Amino acid sequence: MMDELELLKKDWQKKGAELPKLSFDEIQNMLWKKSSSIVRWILIISVLEISLPQLLFLFPSIRNSMGLLDNSTFNLGLLILSIFYYAVVVYFIYLFYKRYREISVLENAKTLMDKIILTRKTAFYYIIFSLSMFFVFFLYYALEMYFVDDVLMSIDGFEEVLKKRTLEEIRTMVFWGVILGGFFFTLVMGGIYFLLYGILLRKLKKNYMELKRLEI
């Protein structure tokens, strides 16, 4: 009986020695799939972010409300800013797609950790760039309205306001109004960005810390 118990004990210990490796493989595969899914969602959100605003211009009411674009100088500057913005955003989308393809191919845990860090950095730089450009667009609007009378006078109700205030007063009010509006808009968008991307990036960080905890 004692010999049988010893044999069973040794057999259990032998099987137990194999469990950490099996558990490690399962955890690594799970973290890899979760990380790949997170990066895919980051890619989807970034594509939607650049696509959805363009659909608004399909509505005539939206296009008609952009009366400021009647000024050729204003239009040219806005076009240059827009080309720069969309070019950089498309580049970031390419980087997100590249990170997704890289993480989708499981090599080893160390490589996965490095790619998670790289993805988090890319997403952080994308958020900072986008928020900065939001404010730059508002600043451009404000400067054009202050220095270019044609742009200022294109605002609905300008003539009525001019009867009550001087041109310089209107310039100043509109300038600071647009600046403050841009500041609060950027804050709101920052909250949305850090809510959407923040949730995904925190999940990526959690995966990274799990891998690091396992001392891989």
N, C-alpha and C positions, 0 to 999 in steps of 0.2 A: 504493500500500500504506500509506504514511504517513498519507494522508488518511483511509483506512478505520479505522486504529488510533485516530486522534484522535476520529473520530466515535463509535467504540465506547467510548472512555474518557469522552467527554462524556455518552454515554447511561448508562454505569454510574454516573457521579457524580450524574446527575440522578435515577436510581432510588435511589441511596444516600441522597440528601437526603430522600427520602420515607420511608425505613425508620424513623427515630426516631418519627415521628408514628404510623405503623402499630404499632410496638412499644409506644408509650405507650398507645394505645387498647386493645391486647390486655391489657397489664398492668393497666390500670385496671379493665377488665371482669372480669379474674380476681380481683383484690382485692375488688371489689364482691361477687362471688358467694361468695367465701370468708368475707367479713365477715357477709354475710346468713345463711350457714349457721351460723356461730358463734353469732350472736345467737339464731337459732332454737333451738339446743341449750341455750342459757342459759334460754330460755323454757320448754322442755320439762322441764329439770331442776327448775326452780322450781315448776312445776305438780305434778310427781311428788312433790316434797318436801312439799307441803302436802296431797297426796291420800293417799299411802301410809300415813302414821301413822294416819289415820282408819280404814283398813281393818282395823287391828289390833283395834279395838273390836268388830268383828264376831265375834271369838272369845270365847266365854263365859269361858274361863280368864283372859283379859286383863281383862275387865270385873270378874270376881270378885276379882281381885287388887287392885283399886282400892278397898279398904275404907275408905280415908281419906275418900272422898267421901260417907260416910254423915252427916258433920257438915254441917249446913245453912250455918253461917257460913263454914266452909272452902269449901264448894261454891260459895257466892255469890262469894267473892273470886276463886276459880279461874275462875269463869265470866266475870267482868269482865276478868281478865287475858287469858283465851282470846279473848274478843271483840275486845279491843284488838289482840292479836297477829295474829289472822287478818285483821282489817280492814286492817292495815298491809301484811301479806304479799300480800293480794289487790291492794292498790294498787300494790305493786312489780311484781306479775305483769302488771298493766295497763301499767305503764311499759315493761316488757320487750317486751310485745306491740307497744306504740307504737313503740319503737325498731326492732323488727324490720320493721314496716310502713314506717317511714321509710327504713331502709337498703335495703329491697327495691326501692325506687324510685330508680334511679340518676339523679342530676341532674348533678353535677360532682364532681371529685376533692376540692375544698375542702370542699364540703358533706359528703362521705363522711368526711373526716378529722374534722370537727366532731362528726358523729354517733358515730364510733368513740370519741372522747374522752368524750362524754356517756354512752354505754353503759357504758364502763369505770367511770365515777364512780357510776352507778346501781347496778351490780353490787357495787361496793365498799361503798356505803352499806347495801345489802341484807345483805351478809355481816356487817357490824358490828352491824346491828340484830338479826339472827337470833341471833348468838352472845350478845349482851347479854340477849336475852329468855330464852334457855336458862338462863342463870345466875339471872335474876330469878325464874323459876319454881322453881328449887331453893331460892333464898333464901326465897321465900314458904312453901314446904313447911317449911323449917327453923324459921321464925318461928312458924308455926301450931303445930308440934309442941312448941315450947318454951313458948309462952304459953297454949295451949288444951289442957287435960288430956284432953278427949274425943278430940281428934285423936291425942294421944300414946298413949292407952290402946287405940286401935283397931289398933295395930301387933300383929301376931301374936307371941305369946310374951311379951307385956308383963308379965303376972302372974308368970311364972316369974322374969323378970329382977328384978322388984320385991322378990322374996324375998331377993335377994342384995345389992341396992343401993338407995340412997335415991331418992326421986322426983327430987330436984334433980340427982343424979348421972346418972340416966337422961336427963333433959332435956338436960343439957350434952353428954353423949356423942352423943345422937341429933342435936342441933343441929349440932355440929361434924362429925359423920359425914356428914350431908346436905350441909353446906357444902363439905367436901372432895370428896365425890362429885360435886357440881355443878361444882366447879372442874375436876376431871379430865375430866368428861363434856364440858364446854365446850372444853377443850383438844383432846380427840379430835375433836369435831365441827369445831373450827377447822381441824385438819389435813385432815379430809375436804373441808371447804368450799374451802380454799385449794388442795387437790389438784385437785378437779373444776373449780371456777370459775377457779382460777389458771391451769390449762392453757389454757382458752378465752380468758381475758383476756390471757395472754401472746401468743397467736396474734393477737388483735386489735391488740395493741401492735406486733407484728411487721408487720402490714399497714399500720398507721399510719406506722411508721418507713420502710417501703418507699415509701409515697406521699410522705413528707417528703423522702426521699433524692432522689427524682426532681424535687424543688423545684417541686411543683405548687402 
